[in-house]
Amino acid sequence: MMHREHPLEHEPARIRRGYEIAEAAAASLNPRRKVPSWRRELLGMVPLPAYKGRTSSISVQGQDRLLSHAKPPEDGECSPLFLKNTYIQFSEALARAQHEAQRIAPGRFFELARADELTRFLMRGDVSVLTKTEVGDIGEALRHVGIASANVRQNELFPLKKNEQFVPAPLEGALQMTNKLGEFVAAHAYRCRDNEFLPPLKPDYEEPKEEEADDSCAIL
């Protein structure tokens, strides 16, 4: 029996951690995931999807030309156009959050600057296929945004806690939007990750020794 190693075994801990963050974002935003609703359950209705998927009339032979069909839609379809557009919105929200945090919260500002550095490669032209390292960097960027959003209310409808009362409203709103868009970017990046088939064997794997055939013959 061949022993296979984890696909990220040779990657740094930072990449493995970021990759898992992006995978979790894709799972939570999976359009096929059903959202339970006690009202609909009482009426005997099926749960609603997490969010409505995009529909497009631009298709060739039944396939949407805006989607990348390099890999099966495990956690949603890979849409390079959606990834690019979501990153543009994320970078704009990130710039606004940096502007709000620069003078009053330098610690938050530096965390947001690190997230900006880790996602700059998405400015390139082709983002249809991302490597494991790139997906891990995007997940790490979302982690840094989360660190910058410490003690910040994530939902404006919830009442303020004691440790959230001293965050100015413009900074709070900017960080909320950056967090939300960062999660969408990480989810789209995971869907457009490089397809993997049979990761490499472990370095200590040894091929089984074949028994030598006995060429001698005996005549009775």
C-alpha positions in Angstrom: 0.0 0.0 0.0 1.5 3.4 -1.0 1.5 6.0 1.7 0.7 9.5 0.5 1.8 12.7 2.3 -0.3 15.8 2.9 -0.2 18.2 -0.2 1.1 21.0 2.1 3.6 19.0 4.1 6.6 20.8 2.5 5.1 24.2 2.8 5.8 26.6 5.7 3.4 26.7 8.6 2.2 30.2 7.5 1.1 28.8 4.1 -0.6 25.8 5.7 -2.4 28.0 8.2 -3.5 30.4 5.5 -4.6 27.6 3.2 -6.9 26.2 5.9 -8.4 29.7 6.5 -9.2 30.0 2.8 -10.7 26.5 2.7 -12.9 27.4 5.7 -14.0 30.6 4.0 -15.0 28.6 0.8 -16.9 26.1 2.9 -18.9 28.8 4.7 -19.7 30.6 1.5 -20.5 27.5 -0.5 -23.6 28.3 -2.6 -24.7 24.7 -2.2 -24.7 24.9 1.6 -28.2 25.1 3.0 -29.1 27.6 5.7 -31.5 26.2 8.3 -34.6 28.1 9.0 -37.1 27.0 11.7 -40.0 28.8 9.9 -39.4 27.0 6.7 -38.9 23.7 8.6 -42.3 24.2 10.3 -43.9 24.7 6.9 -42.2 21.6 5.5 -40.1 23.7 3.1 -36.5 23.0 2.1 -33.7 25.3 3.5 -32.6 28.2 1.5 -29.1 28.2 -0.1 -26.3 30.2 1.6 -26.5 32.8 -1.2 -27.7 32.8 -4.8 -25.1 31.8 -7.3 -24.4 34.0 -10.3 -26.2 33.3 -13.5 -24.9 34.4 -16.9 -26.2 34.2 -20.4 -22.7 34.0 -21.9 -22.3 30.3 -22.6 -20.7 28.1 -25.2 -22.1 24.5 -25.6 -23.8 24.8 -22.3 -20.7 26.0 -20.4 -20.4 29.5 -18.9 -17.4 31.2 -20.6 -16.8 33.4 -17.5 -16.1 30.3 -15.3 -12.9 28.3 -15.2 -13.5 24.6 -15.8 -10.0 23.5 -14.8 -11.3 21.8 -11.7 -14.6 20.4 -10.5 -16.9 22.9 -8.6 -16.1 21.4 -5.1 -17.0 24.5 -3.1 -18.5 26.6 -5.9 -17.4 27.4 -9.4 -14.1 29.2 -10.1 -14.9 32.6 -11.6 -11.7 34.5 -12.3 -13.8 37.6 -13.2 -15.5 37.4 -9.8 -12.2 36.9 -8.1 -10.7 40.0 -9.8 -13.7 42.2 -9.1 -13.9 41.1 -5.5 -10.2 41.8 -5.0 -10.7 45.3 -6.4 -13.5 46.0 -3.9 -11.4 44.5 -1.1 -8.4 46.6 -1.9 -10.5 49.7 -1.9 -12.0 48.8 1.5 -8.5 48.0 2.7 -7.2 51.4 1.7 -10.1 53.1 3.4 -9.5 51.1 6.6 -5.8 51.9 6.5 -6.6 55.6 6.1 -8.9 55.5 9.1 -6.4 53.5 11.3 -3.2 55.3 10.3 -3.4 58.2 12.8 -5.3 56.6 15.7 -4.5 52.9 15.6 -1.0 52.2 14.2 -1.1 48.6 15.3 -4.2 48.0 13.2 -2.6 49.9 10.3 0.5 47.7 10.1 -1.7 44.5 10.2 -3.7 45.9 7.3 -0.5 46.9 5.4 0.7 43.2 5.7 -2.7 42.0 4.3 -2.2 44.4 1.4 1.3 43.0 0.7 0.1 39.4 0.7 -2.7 40.1 -1.9 -0.9 42.4 -4.3 -0.3 39.5 -6.7 -4.0 39.5 -7.6 -3.4 42.6 -9.7 -1.9 40.4 -12.4 -3.9 39.6 -15.5 -4.6 35.9 -15.2 -6.0 34.7 -11.9 -7.8 31.6 -13.2 -5.4 29.2 -11.5 -3.7 29.9 -8.1 -0.9 27.9 -6.5 -1.1 26.5 -3.0 1.3 29.2 -1.8 -0.8 32.0 -3.3 -4.0 30.6 -1.7 -2.1 30.4 1.6 -1.0 34.0 1.3 -4.6 35.1 0.8 -5.7 33.2 3.8 -2.9 34.8 5.8 -4.1 38.2 4.6 -7.6 37.4 5.9 -6.0 36.4 9.2 -4.1 39.8 9.5 -7.4 41.6 8.7 -8.9 39.7 11.6 -6.1 40.7 13.9 -6.6 44.3 12.9 -10.3 43.9 13.7 -9.7 42.8 17.3 -12.3 44.3 19.7 -14.3 45.6 16.7 -18.0 44.8 16.4 -18.5 42.6 13.3 -22.3 43.3 13.0 -23.6 46.8 13.3 -27.0 45.4 14.5 -25.5 43.9 17.7 -25.1 46.1 20.8 -21.7 47.3 21.7 -19.6 45.5 24.3 -17.4 47.3 26.8 -14.2 46.6 24.8 -15.8 47.8 21.6 -17.0 51.2 22.7 -13.8 53.1 22.0 -13.5 52.2 18.3 -14.6 55.2 16.1 -17.5 54.5 13.8 -15.7 55.2 10.5 -12.9 52.8 11.5 -15.4 50.2 12.7 -17.4 50.4 9.4 -14.2 50.2 7.3 -12.9 47.1 9.1 -16.3 45.4 8.9 -16.4 45.8 5.1 -12.8 44.8 4.8 -13.4 41.6 6.7 -16.5 40.7 4.7 -14.8 41.3 1.3 -11.6 39.5 2.5 -13.6 36.4 3.2 -15.1 36.5 -0.3 -11.6 36.9 -1.8 -10.3 33.9 0.2 -13.3 31.8 -0.9 -12.9 32.7 -4.6 -9.2 32.0 -4.3 -9.7 28.6 -2.9 -12.1 27.7 -5.6 -9.5 28.7 -8.2 -6.7 26.8 -6.6 -4.5 24.6 -8.7 -6.0 21.1 -9.2 -4.2 18.3 -7.4 -4.1 14.7 -8.3 -2.1 12.2 -6.3 0.3 14.2 -4.1 3.9 13.0 -4.1 5.1 10.1 -2.2 6.7 10.5 1.2 10.5 10.9 1.1 11.0 7.8 3.2 8.8 5.7 1.0 10.6 2.5 -0.2 9.4 0.5 -3.1 8.6 -3.1 -2.1 11.3 -5.6 -3.1 10.3 -8.1 -5.7 11.2 -11.7 -5.1 13.9 -13.0 -7.5 12.6 -15.6 -9.9 14.2 -19.0 -9.7 15.5 -19.7 -13.2 16.8 -23.2 -12.4 14.9 -26.2 -13.7 15.0 -29.7 -12.5 14.3 -32.8 -14.7 12.9 -35.7 -12.9 
